[in-house]
Amino acid sequence: MISSNDLKPGMTIQQDGEIFVVLEQSQNKTARSAMVVKAKVRNLRSGANVELSFGGGDKVAPAHIDKKEMQYLYDSDDALIFMDNETYEQIEVLKDNLKWEINFLKPNDNVMISMFEGEILGVILPDKVSLRVVECEPAVKGDTATSASKNAVLETGLEVKVPLFISQDEVILINTSDGKYSGRSKE
């Protein structure tokens, strides 16, 4: 058990049958009342951000999150299929649970899967991924006085704004946190 006073950002805890990751923690102590510890947390199952309150020194159950590298094979109608690189066991993750992550996954990519007691929580994306531009607007000559951009469609179907010098079939880097262009890939 962890004392509520020792909660730090990044820790994972169990509370009321749910699994949370701590985003922020604050302590409030006044002369008249006992310490109150407030933790802003994200539910790892639903993705919802909530605030939990604890008394000073209350005990909180830690949640051990396992991470395993798996290969993304393909997608079926309603799920994505991943394979364990060691045992070759295949698992399915519902598309509804990976709405954001699916924008950055290509078949045969190795990704980290997060699990809690055998329950699959999701995919841990790298900070940046390399994706090929499959369709983009032509650049308008003379339209470079400002940092102009144009629309591009990537191989996963994600639409992003890219600089005018990017052309079709080029491989670019995309930030997975916000889905924005980051630069040209060296691949």
C-alpha positions in Angstrom: 0.0 0.0 0.0 1.1 3.6 -0.7 0.4 6.5 1.5 -1.7 9.2 -0.2 1.0 11.7 0.8 3.5 9.9 -1.4 1.4 10.0 -4.6 3.5 11.3 -7.6 2.6 12.0 -11.2 3.0 8.8 -13.3 2.1 6.4 -10.5 -0.7 3.9 -11.1 -3.3 3.2 -8.4 -6.4 1.1 -7.9 -9.5 2.8 -6.4 -13.1 1.6 -6.3 -12.3 -1.2 -8.8 -10.9 1.2 -11.3 -7.3 1.8 -12.4 -5.9 5.3 -12.5 -2.6 7.0 -13.4 -1.8 10.1 -11.3 -1.4 13.3 -13.3 -1.1 15.8 -10.4 -1.2 15.8 -6.6 -1.7 18.6 -4.1 -1.9 18.7 -0.3 -3.9 21.1 1.7 -3.3 21.4 5.4 -4.8 24.1 7.6 -4.4 24.6 11.4 -8.0 23.6 12.1 -8.5 20.6 9.9 -6.7 17.4 8.9 -4.6 17.2 5.7 -6.5 16.6 2.5 -4.7 15.1 -0.5 -6.2 15.8 -3.9 -5.0 13.8 -6.9 -6.0 14.6 -10.5 -6.0 11.2 -12.2 -6.9 9.6 -15.5 -9.0 6.4 -15.7 -6.9 3.9 -17.8 -10.1 2.0 -18.9 -12.3 5.0 -19.9 -9.7 7.7 -20.4 -11.8 10.1 -18.2 -9.9 12.6 -16.0 -11.3 12.9 -12.5 -10.1 14.2 -9.1 -9.9 11.9 -6.1 -9.6 13.2 -2.5 -7.9 11.3 0.4 -7.2 12.1 4.0 -3.6 12.7 4.9 -1.9 9.3 5.3 -4.7 7.2 3.8 -3.5 4.0 2.2 -3.9 3.6 -1.6 -3.5 0.3 -3.5 -0.8 0.4 -6.2 -1.7 -1.0 -9.6 1.1 -2.8 -11.4 0.8 -2.2 -15.2 2.6 -4.7 -17.4 4.0 -3.7 -20.8 4.7 -6.2 -23.5 6.0 -5.6 -27.0 3.7 -7.0 -29.7 3.5 -6.7 -33.4 0.4 -5.2 -35.0 -0.7 -7.6 -37.7 -4.0 -6.4 -39.3 -7.4 -5.2 -38.5 -10.6 -7.1 -38.7 -14.1 -5.6 -38.8 -14.2 -4.4 -35.2 -10.8 -5.2 -33.7 -7.1 -4.9 -34.3 -5.0 -8.1 -34.1 -1.6 -8.1 -32.3 0.9 -10.9 -32.0 3.2 -11.6 -29.0 6.7 -11.7 -30.5 7.9 -14.4 -28.1 4.9 -16.9 -27.9 3.3 -16.0 -31.3 0.0 -15.8 -29.4 -2.5 -13.4 -31.0 -4.8 -11.0 -29.2 -7.6 -8.8 -30.3 -8.1 -5.2 -29.1 -11.5 -3.5 -30.0 -11.2 -0.6 -32.4 -13.4 1.5 -30.0 -10.6 1.3 -27.4 -8.0 2.6 -29.9 -9.7 5.4 -31.7 -6.7 7.8 -31.4 -3.9 5.2 -31.6 -5.2 3.7 -34.9 -4.1 6.8 -36.7 -0.5 5.9 -36.1 -0.4 2.1 -36.5 0.8 0.3 -39.7 0.7 -3.4 -40.2 3.9 -5.1 -38.9 4.8 -2.3 -36.5 6.0 -3.3 -33.1 4.2 -1.5 -30.3 4.0 -1.7 -26.5 0.7 -3.1 -25.1 -0.2 -2.1 -21.6 -2.0 -4.7 -19.4 -3.3 -5.0 -15.9 -3.8 -8.5 -14.6 -4.2 -9.9 -18.1 -6.7 -7.2 -19.1 -5.5 -5.2 -22.1 -5.7 -1.4 -21.4 -4.3 -0.1 -24.7 -1.3 0.7 -26.9 1.6 2.8 -25.8 2.6 4.9 -28.8 6.2 6.2 -29.3 6.5 10.0 -29.2 6.8 10.2 -33.0 6.1 7.9 -35.9 7.1 7.8 -39.5 4.2 7.7 -42.0 4.1 8.0 -45.8 2.2 10.8 -47.5 -0.3 9.1 -49.9 -2.1 12.2 -51.1 -1.4 15.9 -50.9 -2.4 19.1 -52.6 0.0 20.7 -55.0 2.0 23.6 -53.7 1.0 27.0 -55.1 4.0 28.8 -56.5 4.8 32.1 -54.7 2.7 31.2 -51.7 5.8 31.0 -49.4 5.9 34.4 -47.8 4.5 33.0 -44.6 4.8 29.6 -43.1 2.0 28.3 -45.4 0.8 24.7 -45.1 -1.3 22.3 -47.1 -3.4 19.3 -46.4 -2.0 15.8 -46.7 -3.4 12.3 -46.2 -1.1 9.7 -44.6 -1.1 5.9 -45.2 -3.2 5.3 -42.1 -5.9 7.7 -43.2 -4.9 10.5 -40.8 -5.2 14.0 -42.3 -2.5 16.6 -41.3 -1.3 20.0 -42.3 2.2 19.9 -43.8 4.6 22.5 -45.2 4.4 23.3 -48.9 7.7 21.5 -49.8 6.3 18.1 -48.7 5.2 16.0 -51.7 3.4 12.7 -52.2 5.2 9.4 -51.3 7.5 11.3 -48.9 7.9 9.8 -45.4 7.3 12.4 -42.6 7.4 12.4 -38.7 4.1 12.9 -36.8 3.8 13.7 -33.1 1.5 11.0 -31.6 0.4 13.3 -28.8 -1.3 15.9 -31.0 -1.2 14.4 -34.5 0.8 17.2 -36.0 3.7 17.3 -38.5 7.1 17.2 -36.9 9.6 17.0 -39.7 10.9 14.8 -42.5 11.8 11.2 -41.6 15.3 9.9 -42.2 13.9 6.6 -43.5 
